[in-house]
Amino acid sequence: MLRKPNQLRHHIEGALNNGCSVDEIRGILLQTAVYCGLPATGEGFSVAEEVLRELALIG
């Protein structure tokens, strides 16, 4: 997040590889709204959605 979407992409992939669920990723991103602001969080959700679609974890 915060203008580093490629780094966020790698962290999401790593979290999923280490056993985090889609719901846990969602919860983590919701928590970032408090610290990073809603625009950055929205961007983070977009990156996460791309990763999850690529990995066929969401439709």
C-alpha distance matrix in Angstrom:
0.0 3.8 5.5 5.1 5.4 8.6 7.8 5.9 9.1 11.3 10.4 11.1 14.2 15.2 15.1 17.1 19.5 20.1 21.1 18.4 19.4 17.6 18.4 16.9 13.5 13.9 15.0 12.2 9.7 12.4 12.6 9.1 10.7 13.1 11.0 8.1 10.3 11.0 9.8 6.0 7.2 9.3 7.0 5.6 9.4 10.3 8.8 10.4 13.5 13.9 13.9 16.3 18.5 18.9 20.0 22.2 21.0 20.9 23.2
3.8 0.0 3.8 5.6 7.6 10.7 10.0 9.3 12.4 14.4 13.7 14.8 17.7 18.6 18.6 20.8 23.0 23.5 24.7 21.9 23.0 21.2 21.7 20.2 16.9 17.1 17.8 15.0 12.4 14.5 14.3 10.5 11.3 13.1 10.6 7.2 9.4 10.9 9.2 5.8 8.6 10.7 8.6 8.6 12.3 12.9 11.9 14.0 16.7 17.0 17.4 19.8 21.8 22.1 23.5 25.7 24.6 24.3 26.4
5.5 3.8 0.0 3.8 6.0 8.8 9.3 9.4 11.8 14.0 14.2 15.4 17.8 19.0 19.7 21.6 23.5 24.5 25.9 23.5 24.4 22.5 23.6 22.3 18.8 19.1 20.4 17.7 15.0 17.4 17.6 13.9 14.6 16.7 14.4 10.9 12.5 13.4 10.8 8.0 11.0 12.0 8.9 9.7 13.3 12.8 11.4 14.3 16.7 16.2 16.8 19.8 21.2 21.1 23.0 25.3 24.8 24.5 26.3
5.1 5.6 3.8 0.0 3.8 5.6 5.5 6.5 8.8 10.4 11.0 12.6 14.6 15.7 16.7 18.7 20.3 21.3 23.1 21.0 22.3 20.7 22.2 20.7 17.1 18.1 19.6 16.6 14.4 17.4 17.5 14.1 15.7 17.9 15.4 12.4 14.6 15.4 13.3 10.0 12.0 13.2 10.0 9.5 13.0 12.7 10.3 12.8 15.6 14.8 14.7 17.8 19.6 19.0 20.5 23.2 22.8 23.0 25.1
5.4 7.6 6.0 3.8 0.0 3.8 5.4 5.0 6.1 8.8 9.8 10.4 12.3 14.1 15.1 16.5 18.3 19.8 21.2 19.0 19.9 18.0 19.8 18.8 15.0 15.9 18.0 15.5 13.0 16.2 17.1 14.0 15.5 18.3 16.4 13.4 15.1 15.0 12.8 9.8 11.0 11.4 7.9 7.2 10.3 9.4 6.6 9.4 12.0 10.9 11.1 14.3 15.8 15.4 17.1 19.6 19.3 19.4 21.4
8.6 10.7 8.8 5.6 3.8 0.0 3.8 5.4 5.0 6.5 8.8 10.0 10.7 12.4 14.3 15.6 16.7 18.5 20.4 18.9 20.1 18.6 21.0 19.8 16.1 17.7 19.9 17.3 15.4 18.9 19.6 16.8 18.7 21.4 19.4 16.6 18.6 18.7 16.7 13.5 14.4 15.0 11.5 10.3 13.0 11.9 8.4 10.7 13.2 11.4 10.6 14.2 15.7 14.4 15.9 19.0 19.1 19.9 21.9
7.8 10.0 9.3 5.5 5.4 3.8 0.0 3.8 5.3 5.2 6.3 8.7 10.0 10.6 12.3 14.4 15.3 16.5 18.7 17.2 19.0 18.1 20.1 18.3 14.9 17.0 18.6 15.5 14.3 17.9 17.9 15.2 17.7 19.9 17.5 15.3 17.9 18.6 17.2 13.6 14.3 15.7 12.7 10.7 13.6 13.5 10.1 11.4 14.7 13.5 12.1 15.3 17.5 16.3 17.1 20.3 19.8 20.9 23.5
5.9 9.3 9.4 6.5 5.0 5.4 3.8 0.0 3.8 5.4 5.0 6.1 8.6 9.7 10.4 12.3 14.1 15.2 16.7 14.6 16.0 14.8 16.6 14.9 11.4 13.2 14.9 12.0 10.6 14.3 14.7 12.2 14.7 17.2 15.3 13.2 15.6 15.9 14.8 11.3 11.2 12.7 10.1 7.4 10.1 10.7 7.4 8.1 11.7 11.3 10.0 12.7 15.2 14.8 15.4 18.2 17.3 18.1 20.8
9.1 12.4 11.8 8.8 6.1 5.0 5.3 3.8 0.0 3.8 5.5 5.2 6.2 8.6 9.9 10.8 12.3 14.3 15.7 14.1 15.2 13.8 16.3 15.3 11.7 13.7 16.1 13.8 12.4 16.1 17.1 15.1 17.3 20.2 18.7 16.5 18.5 18.1 16.9 13.8 13.3 13.9 11.2 8.8 10.4 10.1 6.3 6.8 9.9 8.7 6.8 9.9 12.2 11.2 12.0 15.0 14.6 15.7 18.2
11.3 14.4 14.0 10.4 8.8 6.5 5.2 5.4 3.8 0.0 3.8 5.4 5.1 6.0 8.5 9.9 10.4 12.2 14.4 13.5 15.4 15.0 17.6 16.0 12.9 15.6 17.6 15.0 14.5 18.3 18.7 16.8 19.6 22.0 20.2 18.5 20.9 21.1 20.0 16.7 16.2 17.3 14.7 12.0 13.8 13.8 10.1 10.0 13.1 11.8 9.1 12.0 14.5 12.9 12.8 16.3 15.9 17.7 20.5
10.4 13.7 14.2 11.0 9.8 8.8 6.3 5.0 5.5 3.8 0.0 3.8 5.4 5.0 6.0 8.6 9.7 10.4 12.5 11.1 13.3 13.3 15.4 13.2 10.3 13.3 14.7 11.8 11.9 15.6 15.6 14.1 17.2 19.3 17.6 16.4 19.1 19.5 19.1 15.6 14.7 16.4 14.5 11.2 13.0 14.1 10.8 9.8 13.3 13.2 10.4 12.5 15.6 14.8 14.2 17.3 16.1 17.8 21.0
11.1 14.8 15.4 12.6 10.4 10.0 8.7 6.1 5.2 5.4 3.8 0.0 3.8 5.4 5.1 6.2 8.6 9.8 10.8 8.9 10.4 9.7 12.2 10.6 7.5 10.4 12.5 10.3 10.2 13.9 14.7 13.7 16.5 19.0 18.0 16.8 18.9 18.6 18.4 15.3 13.7 14.9 13.3 9.9 10.6 11.8 8.8 6.8 10.1 10.5 7.6 8.9 12.3 12.1 11.2 14.0 12.5 14.1 17.4
14.2 17.7 17.8 14.6 12.3 10.7 10.0 8.6 6.2 5.1 5.4 3.8 0.0 3.8 5.5 5.2 6.1 8.6 10.2 9.5 11.1 11.0 14.1 12.9 10.2 13.3 15.6 13.8 13.9 17.5 18.4 17.5 20.3 22.8 21.8 20.4 22.5 22.1 21.7 18.6 17.2 18.0 16.2 13.0 13.5 13.9 10.7 8.9 11.4 10.8 7.2 8.7 11.7 10.5 9.1 12.4 11.6 14.0 17.1
15.2 18.6 19.0 15.7 14.1 12.4 10.6 9.7 8.6 6.0 5.0 5.4 3.8 0.0 3.8 5.4 5.0 6.2 8.8 8.9 11.5 12.5 15.1 13.1 11.1 14.7 16.1 13.9 14.8 18.4 18.6 17.8 21.0 23.1 21.7 20.9 23.5 23.6 23.5 20.1 18.8 20.2 18.5 15.1 15.9 17.0 13.8 11.9 14.8 14.5 11.0 12.1 15.4 14.1 12.4 15.6 14.4 17.1 20.4
15.1 18.6 19.7 16.7 15.1 14.3 12.3 10.4 9.9 8.5 6.0 5.1 5.5 3.8 0.0 3.8 5.4 5.1 6.5 5.4 8.4 9.7 11.8 9.4 8.0 11.8 12.8 10.8 12.4 15.7 15.8 15.7 18.9 20.8 19.9 19.6 21.9 22.0 22.4 19.3 17.3 18.9 17.9 14.3 14.6 16.4 13.8 11.2 14.1 14.8 11.5 11.7 15.4 15.0 13.0 15.6 13.5 15.9 19.5
17.1 20.8 21.6 18.7 16.5 15.6 14.4 12.3 10.8 9.9 8.6 6.2 5.2 5.4 3.8 0.0 3.8 5.3 5.3 4.8 6.6 7.8 10.8 9.5 8.3 11.8 13.5 12.5 13.8 16.8 17.7 17.8 20.7 23.0 22.5 21.9 23.9 23.3 23.7 20.9 18.6 19.6 18.7 15.2 14.8 16.2 13.8 10.7 12.8 13.4 10.0 9.3 12.8 12.5 9.9 12.2 10.1 13.0 16.6
19.5 23.0 23.5 20.3 18.3 16.7 15.3 14.1 12.3 10.4 9.7 8.6 6.1 5.0 5.4 3.8 0.0 3.8 5.6 7.3 9.6 11.4 14.4 12.9 12.0 15.5 17.1 15.8 17.2 20.4 20.9 20.9 24.0 26.1 25.3 24.7 26.9 26.7 26.8 23.8 21.9 22.9 21.7 18.3 18.2 19.2 16.4 13.8 15.9 15.8 12.1 11.9 15.0 13.8 10.9 13.7 12.3 15.6 19.1
20.1 23.5 24.5 21.3 19.8 18.5 16.5 15.2 14.3 12.2 10.4 9.8 8.6 6.2 5.1 5.3 3.8 0.0 3.8 6.1 9.4 12.0 14.2 11.9 11.8 15.6 16.2 14.8 17.0 19.9 19.8 20.2 23.5 25.2 24.4 24.4 26.8 26.9 27.4 24.4 22.3 23.8 22.9 19.3 19.4 21.0 18.4 15.6 18.0 18.5 14.9 14.6 18.0 17.3 14.4 16.8 14.8 18.0 21.6
21.1 24.7 25.9 23.1 21.2 20.4 18.7 16.7 15.7 14.4 12.5 10.8 10.2 8.8 6.5 5.3 5.6 3.8 0.0 3.8 6.4 9.6 11.5 9.7 10.5 13.9 14.5 14.0 16.4 18.8 19.1 20.1 23.1 24.8 24.6 24.8 26.8 26.5 27.4 24.7 22.1 23.4 23.1 19.4 18.8 20.8 18.7 15.4 17.3 18.4 15.1 13.8 17.2 17.1 14.0 15.6 13.0 16.0 19.7
18.4 21.9 23.5 21.0 19.0 18.9 17.2 14.6 14.1 13.5 11.1 8.9 9.5 8.9 5.4 4.8 7.3 6.1 3.8 0.0 3.8 6.7 8.1 6.0 6.8 10.2 10.8 10.3 12.7 15.0 15.5 16.6 19.5 21.3 21.2 21.4 23.3 22.9 24.0 21.4 18.6 20.0 20.0 16.3 15.6 17.9 16.2 12.8 14.8 16.5 13.5 12.1 15.8 16.4 13.7 15.2 12.1 14.4 18.2
19.4 23.0 24.4 22.3 19.9 20.1 19.0 16.0 15.2 15.4 13.3 10.4 11.1 11.5 8.4 6.6 9.6 9.4 6.4 3.8 0.0 3.8 5.3 5.1 6.4 8.7 9.9 10.7 12.6 14.3 15.6 17.1 19.4 21.5 22.1 22.1 23.4 22.4 23.6 21.5 18.4 19.2 19.6 16.2 14.6 16.9 15.9 12.1 13.3 15.5 13.0 10.7 14.0 15.4 12.7 13.2 9.7 11.6 15.3
17.6 21.2 22.5 20.7 18.0 18.6 18.1 14.8 13.8 15.0 13.3 9.7 11.0 12.5 9.7 7.8 11.4 12.0 9.6 6.7 3.8 0.0 3.8 5.4 5.1 6.2 8.7 9.9 10.7 12.4 14.5 15.7 17.4 20.0 20.9 20.4 21.2 19.8 20.8 19.0 15.8 16.1 16.7 13.6 11.4 13.6 13.1 9.3 9.9 12.6 10.8 8.1 11.3 13.3 11.4 11.5 7.9 8.7 12.4
18.4 21.7 23.6 22.2 19.8 21.0 20.1 16.6 16.3 17.6 15.4 12.2 14.1 15.1 11.8 10.8 14.4 14.2 11.5 8.1 5.3 3.8 0.0 3.8 5.4 5.0 6.2 8.6 9.9 10.5 12.5 14.5 16.0 18.2 19.6 19.7 20.2 18.8 20.5 19.1 15.5 16.1 17.4 14.4 12.2 15.0 15.1 11.5 12.1 15.3 14.0 11.5 14.5 16.9 15.1 14.9 11.2 11.3 14.6
16.9 20.2 22.3 20.7 18.8 19.8 18.3 14.9 15.3 16.0 13.2 10.6 12.9 13.1 9.4 9.5 12.9 11.9 9.7 6.0 5.1 5.4 3.8 0.0 3.8 5.3 5.0 6.2 8.6 9.8 10.7 12.7 14.9 16.7 17.6 18.1 19.2 18.5 20.3 18.3 14.9 16.4 17.4 14.0 12.6 15.8 15.2 11.7 13.5 16.3 14.5 12.8 16.2 18.0 16.2 16.8 13.3 14.0 17.6
13.5 16.9 18.8 17.1 15.0 16.1 14.9 11.4 11.7 12.9 10.3 7.5 10.2 11.1 8.0 8.3 12.0 11.8 10.5 6.8 6.4 5.1 5.4 3.8 0.0 3.8 5.4 5.1 6.2 8.7 10.0 10.9 13.2 15.6 16.0 15.8 17.0 16.2 17.4 15.2 12.1 13.4 13.9 10.4 9.3 12.3 11.5 8.1 10.4 13.0 11.3 10.2 13.8 15.4 14.1 15.1 12.1 12.7 16.2
13.9 17.1 19.1 18.1 15.9 17.7 17.0 13.2 13.7 15.6 13.3 10.4 13.3 14.7 11.8 11.8 15.5 15.6 13.9 10.2 8.7 6.2 5.0 5.3 3.8 0.0 3.8 5.5 5.2 6.2 8.8 10.1 11.4 14.0 15.3 15.0 15.4 14.0 15.6 14.1 10.5 11.4 12.8 9.9 7.8 11.2 11.6 8.5 9.9 13.2 12.6 11.1 14.1 16.5 15.7 16.0 12.9 12.4 15.4
15.0 17.8 20.4 19.6 18.0 19.9 18.6 14.9 16.1 17.6 14.7 12.5 15.6 16.1 12.8 13.5 17.1 16.2 14.5 10.8 9.9 8.7 6.2 5.0 5.4 3.8 0.0 3.8 5.4 5.1 6.4 8.9 10.4 12.2 13.7 14.3 15.0 14.2 16.5 15.0 11.4 13.1 14.9 11.9 10.7 14.4 14.7 11.9 13.6 16.8 16.0 14.7 17.8 20.0 19.0 19.5 16.2 15.9 19.0
12.2 15.0 17.7 16.6 15.5 17.3 15.5 12.0 13.8 15.0 11.8 10.3 13.8 13.9 10.8 12.5 15.8 14.8 14.0 10.3 10.7 9.9 8.6 6.2 5.1 5.5 3.8 0.0 3.8 5.4 5.2 6.6 9.3 10.9 11.4 12.0 13.5 13.5 15.4 13.2 10.1 12.6 13.6 10.3 10.3 13.9 13.4 11.0 13.7 16.4 15.2 14.8 18.2 19.8 18.9 20.1 17.1 17.3 20.5
9.7 12.4 15.0 14.4 13.0 15.4 14.3 10.6 12.4 14.5 11.9 10.2 13.9 14.8 12.4 13.8 17.2 17.0 16.4 12.7 12.6 10.7 9.9 8.6 6.2 5.2 5.4 3.8 0.0 3.8 5.3 5.2 7.1 9.8 10.3 9.9 10.8 10.2 11.9 9.8 6.5 8.8 10.0 6.9 6.9 10.6 10.7 8.9 11.4 14.2 13.7 13.7 16.7 18.5 18.3 19.4 16.8 16.4 19.2
12.4 14.5 17.4 17.4 16.2 18.9 17.9 14.3 16.1 18.3 15.6 13.9 17.5 18.4 15.7 16.8 20.4 19.9 18.8 15.0 14.3 12.4 10.5 9.8 8.7 6.2 5.1 5.4 3.8 0.0 3.8 5.4 5.6 8.0 9.9 10.2 10.1 9.2 11.9 10.8 7.3 9.3 11.7 9.6 8.8 12.6 13.6 11.9 13.6 16.8 16.9 16.3 19.0 21.3 21.2 21.7 18.9 17.9 20.5
12.6 14.3 17.6 17.5 17.1 19.6 17.9 14.7 17.1 18.7 15.6 14.7 18.4 18.6 15.8 17.7 20.9 19.8 19.1 15.5 15.6 14.5 12.5 10.7 10.0 8.8 6.4 5.2 5.3 3.8 0.0 3.8 5.4 6.0 7.5 9.0 9.9 10.4 13.2 11.7 8.8 11.8 13.7 11.4 11.7 15.4 15.8 14.3 16.6 19.5 19.0 18.9 21.9 23.8 23.4 24.4 21.5 21.0 23.8
9.1 10.5 13.9 14.1 14.0 16.8 15.2 12.2 15.1 16.8 14.1 13.7 17.5 17.8 15.7 17.8 20.9 20.2 20.1 16.6 17.1 15.7 14.5 12.7 10.9 10.1 8.9 6.6 5.2 5.4 3.8 0.0 3.8 5.3 5.2 5.6 7.2 8.4 10.6 8.4 6.3 9.9 11.1 9.0 10.4 13.7 13.8 13.1 15.8 18.2 17.9 18.5 21.3 22.9 23.0 24.3 21.9 21.4 24.2
10.7 11.3 14.6 15.7 15.5 18.7 17.7 14.7 17.3 19.6 17.2 16.5 20.3 21.0 18.9 20.7 24.0 23.5 23.1 19.5 19.4 17.4 16.0 14.9 13.2 11.4 10.4 9.3 7.1 5.6 5.4 3.8 0.0 3.8 5.5 5.4 4.7 5.2 8.3 7.5 5.4 8.4 10.7 9.7 10.6 13.7 14.7 14.4 16.4 19.0 19.5 19.9 22.3 24.3 24.7 25.7 23.3 22.2 24.5
13.1 13.1 16.7 17.9 18.3 21.4 19.9 17.2 20.2 22.0 19.3 19.0 22.8 23.1 20.8 23.0 26.1 25.2 24.8 21.3 21.5 20.0 18.2 16.7 15.6 14.0 12.2 10.9 9.8 8.0 6.0 5.3 3.8 0.0 3.8 6.0 5.9 7.8 11.0 10.4 9.0 12.1 14.2 13.2 14.3 17.4 18.2 17.9 20.1 22.6 22.9 23.2 25.8 27.7 28.0 29.0 26.4 25.6 28.0
11.0 10.6 14.4 15.4 16.4 19.4 17.5 15.3 18.7 20.2 17.6 18.0 21.8 21.7 19.9 22.5 25.3 24.4 24.6 21.2 22.1 20.9 19.6 17.6 16.0 15.3 13.7 11.4 10.3 9.9 7.5 5.2 5.5 3.8 0.0 3.8 5.9 9.0 11.2 9.6 9.2 12.8 13.9 12.7 14.8 17.6 17.7 17.7 20.4 22.5 22.5 23.4 26.1 27.5 27.8 29.3 27.0 26.5 29.1
8.1 7.2 10.9 12.4 13.4 16.6 15.3 13.2 16.5 18.5 16.4 16.8 20.4 20.9 19.6 21.9 24.7 24.4 24.8 21.4 22.1 20.4 19.7 18.1 15.8 15.0 14.3 12.0 9.9 10.2 9.0 5.6 5.4 6.0 3.8 0.0 3.8 6.9 8.0 6.0 6.7 10.1 10.6 10.1 12.6 14.8 15.0 15.7 18.3 20.0 20.4 21.7 24.1 25.3 26.1 27.7 25.7 25.1 27.4
10.3 9.4 12.5 14.6 15.1 18.6 17.9 15.6 18.5 20.9 19.1 18.9 22.5 23.5 21.9 23.9 26.9 26.8 26.8 23.3 23.4 21.2 20.2 19.2 17.0 15.4 15.0 13.5 10.8 10.1 9.9 7.2 4.7 5.9 5.9 3.8 0.0 3.8 5.7 5.7 6.2 8.7 10.3 10.7 12.4 14.6 15.7 16.5 18.4 20.4 21.3 22.4 24.4 26.1 27.1 28.2 26.3 25.1 27.1
11.0 10.9 13.4 15.4 15.0 18.7 18.6 15.9 18.1 21.1 19.5 18.6 22.1 23.6 22.0 23.3 26.7 26.9 26.5 22.9 22.4 19.8 18.8 18.5 16.2 14.0 14.2 13.5 10.2 9.2 10.4 8.4 5.2 7.8 9.0 6.9 3.8 0.0 3.8 5.5 4.9 6.0 8.5 9.6 10.3 12.3 14.2 15.0 16.2 18.4 19.9 20.6 22.2 24.3 25.5 26.2 24.3 22.7 24.3
9.8 9.2 10.8 13.3 12.8 16.7 17.2 14.8 16.9 20.0 19.1 18.4 21.7 23.5 22.4 23.7 26.8 27.4 27.4 24.0 23.6 20.8 20.5 20.3 17.4 15.6 16.5 15.4 11.9 11.9 13.2 10.6 8.3 11.0 11.2 8.0 5.7 3.8 0.0 3.8 5.4 5.1 6.3 8.7 10.0 10.8 12.6 14.3 15.4 17.0 18.8 20.1 21.3 23.0 24.7 25.6 24.3 22.6 24.0
6.0 5.8 8.0 10.0 9.8 13.5 13.6 11.3 13.8 16.7 15.6 15.3 18.6 20.1 19.3 20.9 23.8 24.4 24.7 21.4 21.5 19.0 19.1 18.3 15.2 14.1 15.0 13.2 9.8 10.8 11.7 8.4 7.5 10.4 9.6 6.0 5.7 5.5 3.8 0.0 3.8 5.4 5.0 6.2 8.7 9.8 10.6 12.3 14.2 15.5 16.7 18.3 20.0 21.3 22.8 24.1 22.8 21.7 23.5
7.2 8.6 11.0 12.0 11.0 14.4 14.3 11.2 13.3 16.2 14.7 13.7 17.2 18.8 17.3 18.6 21.9 22.3 22.1 18.6 18.4 15.8 15.5 14.9 12.1 10.5 11.4 10.1 6.5 7.3 8.8 6.3 5.4 9.0 9.2 6.7 6.2 4.9 5.4 3.8 0.0 3.8 5.3 4.8 6.2 8.6 9.8 10.3 12.2 14.3 15.2 16.2 18.1 19.9 20.9 22.0 20.2 19.0 21.0
9.3 10.7 12.0 13.2 11.4 15.0 15.7 12.7 13.9 17.3 16.4 14.9 18.0 20.2 18.9 19.6 22.9 23.8 23.4 20.0 19.2 16.1 16.1 16.4 13.4 11.4 13.1 12.6 8.8 9.3 11.8 9.9 8.4 12.1 12.8 10.1 8.7 6.0 5.1 5.4 3.8 0.0 3.8 5.3 5.1 6.4 8.8 9.8 10.5 12.6 14.5 15.2 16.5 18.6 20.1 20.7 19.3 17.5 18.9
7.0 8.6 8.9 10.0 7.9 11.5 12.7 10.1 11.2 14.7 14.5 13.3 16.2 18.5 17.9 18.7 21.7 22.9 23.1 20.0 19.6 16.7 17.4 17.4 13.9 12.8 14.9 13.6 10.0 11.7 13.7 11.1 10.7 14.2 13.9 10.6 10.3 8.5 6.3 5.0 5.3 3.8 0.0 3.8 5.4 5.1 6.4 8.7 9.8 10.8 12.6 14.3 15.4 16.8 18.7 19.9 18.9 17.6 19.1
5.6 8.6 9.7 9.5 7.2 10.3 10.7 7.4 8.8 12.0 11.2 9.9 13.0 15.1 14.3 15.2 18.3 19.3 19.4 16.3 16.2 13.6 14.4 14.0 10.4 9.9 11.9 10.3 6.9 9.6 11.4 9.0 9.7 13.2 12.7 10.1 10.7 9.6 8.7 6.2 4.8 5.3 3.8 0.0 3.8 5.3 5.1 6.1 8.5 9.9 10.7 12.2 14.2 15.5 16.7 18.1 16.8 16.0 18.1
9.4 12.3 13.3 13.0 10.3 13.0 13.6 10.1 10.4 13.8 13.0 10.6 13.5 15.9 14.6 14.8 18.2 19.4 18.8 15.6 14.6 11.4 12.2 12.6 9.3 7.8 10.7 10.3 6.9 8.8 11.7 10.4 10.6 14.3 14.8 12.6 12.4 10.3 10.0 8.7 6.2 5.1 5.4 3.8 0.0 3.8 5.4 5.0 6.0 8.6 9.8 10.3 12.0 14.1 15.2 15.9 14.3 13.0 14.9
10.3 12.9 12.8 12.7 9.4 11.9 13.5 10.7 10.1 13.8 14.1 11.8 13.9 17.0 16.4 16.2 19.2 21.0 20.8 17.9 16.9 13.6 15.0 15.8 12.3 11.2 14.4 13.9 10.6 12.6 15.4 13.7 13.7 17.4 17.6 14.8 14.6 12.3 10.8 9.8 8.6 6.4 5.1 5.3 3.8 0.0 3.8 5.4 5.1 6.3 8.8 9.9 10.6 12.4 14.4 15.1 14.4 12.8 14.1
8.8 11.9 11.4 10.3 6.6 8.4 10.1 7.4 6.3 10.1 10.8 8.8 10.7 13.8 13.8 13.8 16.4 18.4 18.7 16.2 15.9 13.1 15.1 15.2 11.5 11.6 14.7 13.4 10.7 13.6 15.8 13.8 14.7 18.2 17.7 15.0 15.7 14.2 12.6 10.6 9.8 8.8 6.4 5.1 5.4 3.8 0.0 3.8 5.4 5.2 6.4 8.7 10.0 10.7 12.6 14.2 13.7 13.2 15.0
10.4 14.0 14.3 12.8 9.4 10.7 11.4 8.1 6.8 10.0 9.8 6.8 8.9 11.9 11.2 10.7 13.8 15.6 15.4 12.8 12.1 9.3 11.5 11.7 8.1 8.5 11.9 11.0 8.9 11.9 14.3 13.1 14.4 17.9 17.7 15.7 16.5 15.0 14.3 12.3 10.3 9.8 8.7 6.1 5.0 5.4 3.8 0.0 3.8 5.4 5.1 6.1 8.5 9.9 10.6 12.1 10.8 10.5 13.0
13.5 16.7 16.7 15.6 12.0 13.2 14.7 11.7 9.9 13.1 13.3 10.1 11.4 14.8 14.1 12.8 15.9 18.0 17.3 14.8 13.3 9.9 12.1 13.5 10.4 9.9 13.6 13.7 11.4 13.6 16.6 15.8 16.4 20.1 20.4 18.3 18.4 16.2 15.4 14.2 12.2 10.5 9.8 8.5 6.0 5.1 5.4 3.8 0.0 3.8 5.5 5.1 6.0 8.5 9.9 10.2 9.4 8.0 9.8
13.9 17.0 16.2 14.8 10.9 11.4 13.5 11.3 8.7 11.8 13.2 10.5 10.8 14.5 14.8 13.4 15.8 18.5 18.4 16.5 15.5 12.6 15.3 16.3 13.0 13.2 16.8 16.4 14.2 16.8 19.5 18.2 19.0 22.6 22.5 20.0 20.4 18.4 17.0 15.5 14.3 12.6 10.8 9.9 8.6 6.3 5.2 5.4 3.8 0.0 3.8 5.5 5.2 6.1 8.7 9.7 10.2 9.5 10.8
13.9 17.4 16.8 14.7 11.1 10.6 12.1 10.0 6.8 9.1 10.4 7.6 7.2 11.0 11.5 10.0 12.1 14.9 15.1 13.5 13.0 10.8 14.0 14.5 11.3 12.6 16.0 15.2 13.7 16.9 19.0 17.9 19.5 22.9 22.5 20.4 21.3 19.9 18.8 16.7 15.2 14.5 12.6 10.7 9.8 8.8 6.4 5.1 5.5 3.8 0.0 3.8 5.5 5.1 6.3 8.6 8.7 9.4 11.6
16.3 19.8 19.8 17.8 14.3 14.2 15.3 12.7 9.9 12.0 12.5 8.9 8.7 12.1 11.7 9.3 11.9 14.6 13.8 12.1 10.7 8.1 11.5 12.8 10.2 11.1 14.7 14.8 13.7 16.3 18.9 18.5 19.9 23.2 23.4 21.7 22.4 20.6 20.1 18.3 16.2 15.2 14.3 12.2 10.3 9.9 8.7 6.1 5.1 5.5 3.8 0.0 3.8 5.5 5.1 6.0 5.1 5.8 8.6
18.5 21.8 21.2 19.6 15.8 15.7 17.5 15.2 12.2 14.5 15.6 12.3 11.7 15.4 15.4 12.8 15.0 18.0 17.2 15.8 14.0 11.3 14.5 16.2 13.8 14.1 17.8 18.2 16.7 19.0 21.9 21.3 22.3 25.8 26.1 24.1 24.4 22.2 21.3 20.0 18.1 16.5 15.4 14.2 12.0 10.6 10.0 8.5 6.0 5.2 5.5 3.8 0.0 3.8 5.4 4.8 6.0 5.5 6.5
18.9 22.1 21.1 19.0 15.4 14.4 16.3 14.8 11.2 12.9 14.8 12.1 10.5 14.1 15.0 12.5 13.8 17.3 17.1 16.4 15.4 13.3 16.9 18.0 15.4 16.5 20.0 19.8 18.5 21.3 23.8 22.9 24.3 27.7 27.5 25.3 26.1 24.3 23.0 21.3 19.9 18.6 16.8 15.5 14.1 12.4 10.7 9.9 8.5 6.1 5.1 5.5 3.8 0.0 3.8 5.4 7.8 8.7 9.8
20.0 23.5 23.0 20.5 17.1 15.9 17.1 15.4 12.0 12.8 14.2 11.2 9.1 12.4 13.0 9.9 10.9 14.4 14.0 13.7 12.7 11.4 15.1 16.2 14.1 15.7 19.0 18.9 18.3 21.2 23.4 23.0 24.7 28.0 27.8 26.1 27.1 25.5 24.7 22.8 20.9 20.1 18.7 16.7 15.2 14.4 12.6 10.6 9.9 8.7 6.3 5.1 5.4 3.8 0.0 3.8 5.5 8.0 10.0
22.2 25.7 25.3 23.2 19.6 19.0 20.3 18.2 15.0 16.3 17.3 14.0 12.4 15.6 15.6 12.2 13.7 16.8 15.6 15.2 13.2 11.5 14.9 16.8 15.1 16.0 19.5 20.1 19.4 21.7 24.4 24.3 25.7 29.0 29.3 27.7 28.2 26.2 25.6 24.1 22.0 20.7 19.9 18.1 15.9 15.1 14.2 12.1 10.2 9.7 8.6 6.0 4.8 5.4 3.8 0.0 3.8 5.5 6.8
21.0 24.6 24.8 22.8 19.3 19.1 19.8 17.3 14.6 15.9 16.1 12.5 11.6 14.4 13.5 10.1 12.3 14.8 13.0 12.1 9.7 7.9 11.2 13.3 12.1 12.9 16.2 17.1 16.8 18.9 21.5 21.9 23.3 26.4 27.0 25.7 26.3 24.3 24.3 22.8 20.2 19.3 18.9 16.8 14.3 14.4 13.7 10.8 9.4 10.2 8.7 5.1 6.0 7.8 5.5 3.8 0.0 3.8 6.9
20.9 24.3 24.5 23.0 19.4 19.9 20.9 18.1 15.7 17.7 17.8 14.1 14.0 17.1 15.9 13.0 15.6 18.0 16.0 14.4 11.6 8.7 11.3 14.0 12.7 12.4 15.9 17.3 16.4 17.9 21.0 21.4 22.2 25.6 26.5 25.1 25.1 22.7 22.6 21.7 19.0 17.5 17.6 16.0 13.0 12.8 13.2 10.5 8.0 9.5 9.4 5.8 5.5 8.7 8.0 5.5 3.8 0.0 3.8
23.2 26.4 26.3 25.1 21.4 21.9 23.5 20.8 18.2 20.5 21.0 17.4 17.1 20.4 19.5 16.6 19.1 21.6 19.7 18.2 15.3 12.4 14.6 17.6 16.2 15.4 19.0 20.5 19.2 20.5 23.8 24.2 24.5 28.0 29.1 27.4 27.1 24.3 24.0 23.5 21.0 18.9 19.1 18.1 14.9 14.1 15.0 13.0 9.8 10.8 11.6 8.6 6.5 9.8 10.0 6.8 6.9 3.8 0.0
